[in-house]
Amino acid sequence: MKTASLPSLRVDPELRAAAESVLKEGETLSAFVETSVKQQVHYRKTQAEFIARGLASREEAKRTGEYYDADEVHAELRAMLEAKRAERGR
């Protein structure tokens, strides 16, 4: 696979020093920057998908007139969480 470069980035010396100060053993600054970019791309895609699902859900509720009370949803989620915790405890 052919690789591409990200644009060169000028930063304050303090930011560079801060980034270098948190590098893991054997990790390069370039690897750190690449990992950071990948994480932000993943986060933003996930965030956009979450918002899209929420908007679609809102439209479906408007279309059907079927809405759910927040307390009921929270209770159902709590029950699901407790069931999973009990499952793990076995």
N, C-alpha and C positions, 0 to 999 in steps of 0.2 A: 504494500500500500504506500502510495506517495504521501509524504507529510507536507504540512503547510506551517507557516510561522504566524504567530500572533504579533500584533504591532508592538514595536518597542515602547517601553513605558518609562517615563521620567517621573520619579517620586522624590519626596523630601528624604534627605539622609536618615532622618529619624524613623521614617516608615521602613526603609530598607533595613536599618539596624534592628528594629522591632521584629521584622519578618525573619531575619537571620537568627535572632535570639531564640526563636521557637522551633527551629529546624530539628528534626530527629536525627539521630546518629546516621551518617551516611547519606542523608537527604540533601539534595541541591536546592538552591533557590528556584531554579527553573522548574524542578519537579513540584516544589511547593506551589508555585504560581499555577502550573498546569492543573494540579489537583483542586486548587481553589476555584479555577474557572469551571472545571467539570462539575463541582458541587453546586455552584451558582446556576449553571445551565439546568441541572437536574431539579434544583429547588424551584426555579422559575417556571419550568414546564409543569411540575407537579402543582404549583400554586395556580397556574392558568387552568389546568384540568379541574382542580377543585372548584374554582369559581364557575367554570362552565357547567359543572354538575349541579351546583347550587342554583344557578340561573335556570337551568332546564327543569329542576325540581320545582322552582317557583312557578314557572310557566305551566307545568303539569298540574300543580295545585289550583292555579287560576282556572285552568281548563275544566278540571273535574269538580272543583269546589270542595275537594277533600283536603282538609288541613289537620295537623296533629298538634296537640298541646305540648309545649316544651317539657312540662313536668312528666307527662306520659313517656315521651321519648327518653328523657333522662332516666326514668325508672327502668325502662326496657334495656337501655345500655348498661345500667348498673347491674341488672340481673344477668346480662350476658357476661359481663366482666367477672362477677362472682362465680358463675358457672365455670368459666375458664380457669379461675384460680382454684376452684374445688377439683377440677379435672387434673391440674398439675400436682395437687397435693396427694393424689392417689399413688 
